[in-house]
Every structure is written in structure tokens, then in C-alpha cells.
């Protein structure tokens, strides 16, 4: 059974390249991907997570205002009865020198994992497999080790 992930760029952010790369990488890794595109509202994330019975919601933000855009995000998900792993990644804060502080901020907002803009998509895929307790198939293990 394939696992479904909903991904999109939250708020007023219009940076599309990152989620396009993520869509391709997660699809190639065997996930069903619902790409909401850019300038996605919290409510759209919740609605699509419910519609597609998503196991994960992946939020991207590159314009540095993710903290404002994500205030109340997990409450919106809870109100829609979304029970999914939540990740956020990108350039999440303007002028933030210490990513550890940024990570703590978004963990307090409820995100299960927080990634910086330099994260390789394979690292996010590996983390999601771990969080969803997905073990790679024999052919995937052979591909990974080669």
C-alpha cells in the first residue's frame, strides 16, 4: 500500500522549484504525492490531507515568513481530524543565523521534523520512512547501497 503525502508552499510564498523537486523525489521513492502548489492556505492543507487520507503533510516556505504563516497550523489540522506526520523545510526565518533556534521554534509550533534549505530530499524521504515505520523493499535496499 502506497503512503500519501500532501505538500505545498504555505502562505504568500510563491517559490515553486523546491516543491517540484520534492514531488519528483517522493514520487520516485514510491509515495503518492498531492502537490498543492504555491500560496497554499492552512485550510487547503487540512482539506487535502483529509480528502487523500494523507500520512504526511509537508510544508515548504522559502521567503522567510514561515513562522507567521504557520501560527495555528496544527490547530487547523486537528479541527479537521488530520492525523498525519508534519514536516516543514526551507528558508524559514529572515536573518536567522542559528538553525537550531529555528528548529526549536517550529517544533514548538507542532512540526515533527524541521529542515533547512540545504537538506537533501533523500534525507527527508529517509526521515519519513522512519517516522511512518516503512521498511525498504529488497530492490530499494539494493538501489540505496549501490
N, C-alpha and C positions, 0 to 999 in steps of 0.2 A: 504494500500500500504506500502510495506516494504521500509525502508530507507537504502541506500547503503553507507558503509564506506570502504575506502581503507586504509590499514595500512601496515607499513613496517618499517624496520630499515634502516636509511639513511647512506650514505657514506660507509666507510670501516668497519663499525661496524658489527660484526658477532654474537652479543648476540641475541639468538632466544627465550629464555624462556619467556621474557616479552611479546612479541607479540603473542606468543602461548596462554598465559593466557588471553590477551586482545581479541584475536579472539574468544576464548571459551565464555568469559563473554558477549561480544557484540552479538554474535550469540544467546546465551541463552536469551538475552534481546530483541530479535526479529529483530535485524538488519541483513541485508545481508552483509557479510564481505568478502572482497577481500584481502587476505593476500599475500603481495608481497615478504615476507621473509626478509632475511638479505642482506646487501650490496646493497641497492637499490639506484639508481641514482634519482636525481630530475626529470629528464625527464621521467623515468619509473613511478614515482608517477603521473605526469601530464597525461601521455598516458593512464594509467589505470583509472584515475579519469574520463577522457573523455569517454573512452570505456564503463564504467559502469555507467555513469551519476551520479557520487557519490555526495552525500550531504555533506560528510565529508572526510577529509584526515587526518589520524592520523600518526604522525611521532614519532618513538621511537629512542632513542640513549642512550647507557649506557657507552660508552667508554670515555666520557668527551670532545669530539671534535665537538659537535653538532653545535656550532656557526660557525665554518669554513664550515661544511657540508651544512649549511642552508643559507649561503650567496647567495642571488639571487633567493631563492626558490620560493618566491611569484611572482617574475617576470616571472619565467618559467611557473608557473600555469596560470598567466594572459595571456601570449603569446599563451597558449593552450585553452584560454577561459574557464578555470575551475572556476566555481563559487561555491565554497564549503567552509564550516567551516574548519579551520585548527587548529589542536591541536598538541602539542609536549610534550613529557614527558620522564623522565628517569634521569640518571646521566649526566646532560647536560654540566657541566663545571668542568674541573680538578681543584681541590683545592678551589672551590667556597664555602665560608662559609655562605654567606648571600644569601639565595634563592630569596629574594625579588629583589636583583640586577640581578640575572639570569633571573627572570621572566620579569623584565623591558627590558633586552637585547632582549629576544625573542619576546616580544610584539612589540618592535621597528622593528624587522625583519618581522613583519606582522602576527604572530600567534594569533589566537583568544583566546586561552587558553594555559597555560603553567603549567605543573605538575611536581612535583619532583618524585624521585624514590620510595617514600614511599606512593604514592597515591593509594588508593583502587580503583580497576576497577569500582566498583559501583558508586564512586564519579564522574568518567569520564563519565559514562553512564548517570547519572543524569544531568550532565552539558550539554551533547549533546542533551538530550531530551529537556532541557530548551532552548538551542540555536536554535534547529530546531522546537521549539514550538510543541512538541509531548506530548500529554496528555496520561497518562497511562490508559489502559482499566480497567474496574471494577475488572476483575480477577487479573490483575497486582497490582492494589491497595490493594487487599486482601492479596496477597502474600507479598507485601512490608511491610504491617502493622503487619503481623504475625511473 
